[in-house]
């Protein structure tokens, strides 16, 4: 063994002996990150270590009531103290807090799992995320046509139907800030299509709505891309060089064309990644069955050939 190697190993042993028996573990990140946009608007995000979905939620406070858009992917308040964090930011008038209305961009579990934390709380109303309740509460008589408003008191929020990713998808536009809250309808990540015709019609309606309105930023439900536009692996709990959340009005107006270019399975072009996971799964399953069928045919032919050779004198 060479002398430099002996010196290296001796130093390593010394460092091991001098190291504390129980090194202090790295502090775990908080399960919920809260970032103010302004004095009446908060962006909340569930941490990647708490749930790989890491959804974004939004709290808007008006003069008469507040609005919470989505409740995230974690129901247990011990793991995700969502209700406590939200209520702590509501102004109080004596012992009573400002009333809170809880709504959803859509009904997938990662956007509504936290509903249970708000049920039964005084001054809190939770609108269920299924289509029947959404239509009834907002008064959409001709879904998906129409436009509804939520008046928070000196703060109007427009509510637009946007099915395509989910049958009861909604997009919210805050007139006070110019923010458009798009959930999974538009986000820096995978545009997951369930019903292409409905998605195309929704994109056209939302683009027409936004065309002549100030759009400060489009804030979606997740971040799934790094700063180069590359997608993180599915279910990844580590997002190195994660890109910023906000999209712009240009991306919103370009969405209809991106959906028109979609091939029905997977299309990545001009910064948009559009896919239909159900079709992709079905195509994958079909390819697997075909491969198994071909393998079965090959095995049968091999066995027959082997039997014929054995039967020869």
Secondary structure, 3 states (H helix, E strand, C coil): CCHHHHHHHHHHHHHHHHCCCCCCCCCCCCCEEEEEEECCEEEEEECCCCCCCCCEEEEEECCCEEEEECCCCCCCCCCCCHHHHHHHCCCEECCEECEEEEECCCCCHHHCHHHHHCCCCCCEEECCCCHHHHHHHHCCCCCCCCEEEEECCCCEEEEEECCCCCCCCEEEEECCCCEEEEECCCCECEEECCCHHHHHHHHHHHHHHHHCCCCCEEEECCECEECCCCECCCCCCCCCCECCCCECHHHHHHHHHHHHCCCCCEEEECCEEEECHHHHHHHHHHHHHHHHHHHHHHHHHHHHHHHHHHHCC
